[in-house]
Amino acid sequence: MRLLIVALISALLGGGWYLAKKGFGRQWRLRVVEELRKRGVEASVRRLTLDPFHGLVAQDVRIYDYKHRENTIARISEVALDINYAALLHHQPFINALDVRNAQLTLPLAETKDKPNQAQLKNFRAHIYFPPEQIYVSQAEGLLCGVRVSVTGRCRRAT
């Protein structure tokens, strides 16, 4: 019995280490990307890991222009995902919120001949919630051309 308990604890610790260092497989990353697409966010995730303090963490995330996927809007080093695990198991919408840290955003601007058509937002941090049919941004802040900006807002899905 003791040997079984030691083996079970060792397996749990080994599995936790593997998920923290190596991450989840491609199937799980694609599932997160598909869920974000359903919420109106076109993204790619290079790595999905389990952090003991932050939970499920997507690393090296790229956010694309919804209409022109070749245009990268944001590069984010880490995004902590607030997941509803019961909804995940029942194949329902499972991402409740995102916690964005240390993002570099490229904001597309109107094109002109003399000026570049994009601005850089650095050190971006935000909490993004997904109520039904909405995207709610709270506590968003970053550096835009050396000026600290802070934003909150809500975007509703057009029907």
Secondary structure, DSSP 4 states (H G I P E B T S, - for coil): -HHHHHHHHHHHHHHHHHHHHT---HHHHHHHHHHHHHTT-EEEEEEEEEETTTEEEEEEEEEE-SS-TTSEEEEEEEEEEEE-HHHHHTTS--EEEEEEEEEEEEEE----SSS-SEEEEEEEEEEEE--TTEEEEEEEEEEETTEEEEEEEEEEPP-
